[in-house]
Amino acid sequence: MLSIAHTVSPSIIALLIFGCYSGAYGTSIKFLDVPHIVRNGTGPINLICIYEIDKDDNGLVIKWFHGENQIYQWIPPMPPQDIGIIKDLAEYPVENLRNPNSHSVIRLKTVTIDMTGEYVCTISTFQYEASASAKMIVYVPESDMTVRTYPFNKTHVNLTCAVTGARPQPSLKLYVEGVERNDRGSNYESSEFSTDWYKDDYEVSLDAIIEDMPDPAVVECEMSIPNTEYKRRERIVYYPTQLLPYRTNVSQGRHNAMLFIDIFYVTVLRLILT
């Protein structure tokens, strides 16, 4: 007599168990669609919560939260209500309002930096409750980015990269001829990262003090906004102080300039008189 052995993989067993388990609940969230990265001032974008309501459930209430703060409530058949950071910036597609038992759509006309954070969609009935969350990052590009070099002492030079206006707080790296110079693996004396949050358009800067270089070199700064793909590089050519022509200080330079003007006028006057 022949016998046939059936082998069931653990993944199939897990799916069967999950199907039975989820079927025990009449209300569940199937999908939450929140854009992960959005540029400040752009739009419109959609926040979408897709859910399933059992035919026997009643008393449906849909809520959205930004962090711990409620920003939306919908109790069909009444229209949705928006508060907080999305107040007066949200609109609701008509087709969504006609199908309250399947999905909730918040269409944000304009995205602002305050909208960065975690979004939670919750649905509840008299019988069950379910929730799901997703994070959105709203970033602001820099308004200015500069790279500067200046002597620190007779043997070292200071490299500075300053970025203004970028949010969330950007990460900065300094490179000399393609080699990063503000990490522990480089030949540096010290590096410092600072942020000035008290300005209207705040500034983040990175300073690295390294040994002076004998030859001209390309100095680059790379700015990136964490958890996004936004990056920018700014570069300058550094010329060692020994290769630059001799310069007098400011006061001496002004004296020489005035002396040159006096000589010029005396020469012109002599030409007129002759």
VMD Tcl script that draws the C-alpha trace (Angstrom):
set ca {
  {0.00 0.00 0.00}
  {1.41 3.32 -1.06}
  {1.56 6.28 1.31}
  {2.07 9.88 0.28}
  {3.73 12.31 2.70}
  {2.83 15.99 2.37}
  {5.39 18.54 3.53}
  {4.09 21.97 4.50}
  {6.66 24.75 4.80}
  {6.76 26.88 7.97}
  {5.92 30.02 5.93}
  {2.68 28.48 4.65}
  {1.74 27.45 8.17}
  {2.41 31.03 9.34}
  {0.21 32.44 6.58}
  {-2.62 30.05 7.47}
  {-2.37 30.97 11.13}
  {-2.27 34.70 10.28}
  {-5.30 34.32 8.01}
  {-7.30 32.66 10.74}
  {-6.10 35.15 13.34}
  {-6.84 38.25 11.23}
  {-10.19 36.83 10.22}
  {-11.14 36.75 13.88}
  {-11.21 40.52 13.86}
  {-13.74 42.47 11.86}
  {-11.68 45.67 11.61}
  {-8.11 45.90 10.33}
  {-5.79 48.31 8.50}
  {-4.51 46.82 5.27}
  {-2.15 49.55 4.06}
  {-0.82 52.93 5.14}
  {0.68 55.14 2.43}
  {2.60 58.19 3.70}
  {5.35 59.78 1.55}
  {8.68 59.18 3.23}
  {10.59 62.23 1.98}
  {9.00 65.50 0.83}
  {10.50 68.89 0.03}
  {9.15 71.83 2.02}
  {6.62 73.96 0.16}
  {5.67 71.29 -2.38}
  {2.33 69.57 -2.87}
  {-0.22 68.26 -3.12}
  {0.51 64.93 -1.46}
  {-1.83 62.21 -0.18}
  {-1.88 60.45 3.18}
  {-3.82 57.23 2.59}
  {-5.14 54.74 5.13}
  {-6.76 51.63 3.62}
  {-8.76 49.46 5.97}
  {-11.40 46.76 6.13}
  {-14.61 46.93 8.15}
  {-16.64 43.85 8.93}
  {-20.21 44.04 7.65}
  {-21.52 43.51 11.17}
  {-19.40 46.32 12.69}
  {-20.89 49.74 13.36}
  {-19.92 53.04 14.98}
  {-16.95 53.71 12.64}
  {-14.52 56.49 13.67}
  {-11.31 57.30 11.73}
  {-8.58 59.39 13.34}
  {-5.13 60.57 12.26}
  {-2.39 61.64 14.65}
  {0.87 63.52 14.11}
  {3.02 62.22 16.92}
  {0.75 62.43 19.96}
  {-1.40 65.21 18.53}
  {-4.69 64.45 16.79}
  {-4.98 66.20 13.42}
  {-8.04 64.54 11.85}
  {-11.34 62.92 12.74}
  {-14.01 61.42 10.51}
  {-17.28 60.02 11.80}
  {-19.30 59.13 8.69}
  {-21.66 60.38 7.37}
  {-20.44 63.71 8.80}
  {-17.57 65.39 6.87}
  {-13.96 65.01 8.10}
  {-12.52 67.56 10.50}
  {-8.87 68.67 10.39}
  {-7.03 70.46 13.20}
  {-3.49 71.32 14.22}
  {-0.71 71.39 11.63}
  {-2.98 70.44 8.71}
  {-5.73 72.94 9.53}
  {-6.84 74.75 6.32}
  {-4.20 72.81 4.34}
  {-6.23 69.62 3.83}
  {-8.89 68.67 1.34}
  {-10.79 65.43 0.80}
  {-11.49 63.73 -2.55}
  {-15.19 63.22 -3.19}
  {-14.69 59.59 -4.18}
  {-13.19 58.93 -0.75}
  {-16.15 60.44 1.09}
  {-18.46 58.10 -0.80}
  {-16.61 55.01 0.51}
  {-16.03 55.49 4.24}
  {-15.77 51.76 4.89}
  {-12.63 51.22 2.81}
  {-10.17 54.11 3.01}
  {-9.37 57.57 4.35}
  {-7.46 60.07 2.18}
  {-6.02 63.36 3.40}
  {-4.80 65.52 0.53}
  {-2.35 68.13 1.76}
  {-2.30 71.09 -0.60}
  {1.06 72.34 0.69}
  {3.68 70.62 2.83}
  {5.40 72.55 5.61}
  {8.45 71.74 7.72}
  {6.21 71.32 10.79}
  {4.71 68.24 9.17}
  {7.84 66.16 9.71}
  {7.17 63.27 12.06}
  {5.26 60.04 12.62}
  {1.70 59.69 11.36}
  {-0.73 57.24 12.94}
  {-4.03 56.18 11.40}
  {-6.53 54.61 13.80}
  {-9.92 53.12 13.01}
  {-12.40 51.98 15.60}
  {-15.88 50.59 15.79}
  {-18.04 49.57 18.72}
  {-16.47 46.12 18.37}
  {-12.80 46.56 17.36}
  {-9.90 49.01 16.98}
  {-6.77 49.00 14.80}
  {-3.88 51.38 14.05}
  {-0.81 51.72 11.83}
  {2.01 54.28 11.65}
  {4.50 55.67 9.13}
  {7.09 58.46 9.20}
  {7.42 61.45 6.88}
  {10.46 63.73 6.62}
  {9.96 67.24 5.25}
  {13.31 68.81 4.33}
  {14.41 72.35 3.50}
  {17.36 72.89 1.10}
  {20.12 75.27 2.13}
  {19.83 78.98 1.38}
  {23.62 79.40 1.35}
  {26.72 77.22 1.48}
  {30.31 78.44 1.70}
  {33.79 76.96 2.06}
  {36.56 79.10 3.50}
  {40.22 78.68 4.42}
  {42.42 80.96 6.50}
  {45.69 80.62 8.43}
  {45.39 79.29 11.96}
  {49.05 79.77 12.86}
  {52.45 79.46 11.13}
  {52.09 75.72 10.56}
  {48.35 75.04 10.35}
  {45.36 76.18 8.36}
  {41.67 76.31 9.30}
  {39.10 74.81 6.91}
  {35.51 75.97 7.42}
  {32.26 74.85 5.85}
  {29.10 76.79 6.70}
  {25.56 75.91 5.63}
  {22.60 78.21 6.26}
  {18.91 77.36 6.35}
  {18.93 73.57 5.74}
  {16.54 71.45 7.81}
  {16.53 68.95 9.42}
  {20.04 69.63 10.70}
  {22.45 68.60 7.93}
  {25.61 66.51 8.20}
  {28.85 68.09 6.97}
  {32.13 66.60 5.75}
  {35.32 68.32 4.64}
  {37.63 66.88 1.97}
  {41.08 67.84 0.72}
  {41.90 66.34 -2.68}
  {39.12 63.79 -2.15}
  {40.30 62.67 1.31}
  {38.04 63.39 4.27}
  {39.83 65.65 6.74}
  {37.53 65.84 9.72}
  {37.59 62.21 10.84}
  {39.97 60.36 13.15}
  {41.72 58.70 10.26}
  {43.06 61.94 8.76}
  {46.10 63.98 9.68}
  {44.34 66.72 11.60}
  {44.78 68.61 14.81}
  {41.15 69.23 15.71}
  {37.65 69.58 14.29}
  {34.51 71.24 15.63}
  {30.85 71.10 14.63}
  {28.65 73.97 15.73}
  {25.09 75.18 15.24}
  {23.71 78.68 15.64}
  {19.99 78.22 16.29}
  {19.43 81.82 17.33}
  {19.52 83.25 13.82}
  {16.34 83.62 11.79}
  {18.00 81.52 9.10}
  {20.20 79.37 11.33}
  {23.68 78.20 10.41}
  {25.53 74.91 10.82}
  {29.30 74.91 10.44}
  {32.24 72.53 10.54}
  {35.82 73.64 11.25}
  {38.90 71.46 10.80}
  {42.43 72.59 11.68}
  {45.07 70.72 9.67}
  {48.73 71.10 8.80}
  {49.39 73.61 6.07}
  {49.85 72.09 2.62}
  {52.89 72.72 0.38}
  {50.91 72.75 -2.89}
  {47.56 74.09 -4.10}
  {44.71 71.71 -3.28}
  {40.96 71.34 -3.87}
  {38.98 71.74 -0.66}
  {35.41 70.43 -0.75}
  {32.50 70.41 1.65}
  {29.71 67.85 1.36}
  {26.37 68.64 2.94}
  {23.69 65.96 3.30}
  {20.33 65.89 5.05}
  {20.02 62.69 7.14}
  {17.53 60.02 6.03}
  {17.11 61.68 2.63}
  {18.98 61.51 -0.67}
  {19.58 65.25 -0.71}
  {23.28 66.16 -1.02}
  {25.31 69.08 -2.27}
  {29.03 69.79 -2.66}
  {30.85 73.11 -2.72}
  {34.54 73.42 -3.59}
  {37.35 75.96 -3.70}
  {41.07 75.82 -4.57}
  {43.36 76.43 -1.61}
  {46.69 78.17 -2.23}
  {49.34 77.77 0.48}
  {50.37 81.02 2.15}
  {53.98 80.69 0.96}
  {52.79 80.79 -2.66}
  {50.79 84.01 -2.24}
  {52.41 87.42 -2.91}
  {53.46 89.45 0.11}
  {50.61 91.53 1.49}
  {50.80 94.40 3.93}
  {48.26 94.68 6.71}
  {45.13 96.73 6.25}
  {46.39 99.97 7.77}
  {49.69 99.81 5.86}
  {47.81 99.03 2.65}
  {45.61 102.10 3.09}
  {48.69 104.25 3.73}
  {50.34 102.99 0.54}
  {47.14 103.63 -1.41}
  {46.96 107.25 -0.20}
  {50.64 107.75 -0.98}
  {50.05 106.46 -4.53}
  {47.13 108.89 -4.99}
  {49.26 111.84 -3.77}
  {52.06 110.96 -6.21}
  {49.51 110.60 -9.04}
  {48.03 114.05 -8.46}
  {51.47 115.68 -8.16}
  {52.51 114.13 -11.48}
  {49.34 115.29 -13.24}
  {49.73 118.79 -11.84}
  {53.30 119.00 -13.12}
  {52.18 117.93 -16.61}
  {49.50 120.66 -16.65}
  {51.89 123.38 -15.53}
  {54.46 122.44 -18.14}
}
mol new
graphics top color blue
foreach p $ca { graphics top sphere $p radius 0.5 }
foreach p [lrange $ca 0 end-1] q [lrange $ca 1 end] { graphics top cylinder $p $q radius 0.2 }
display resetview
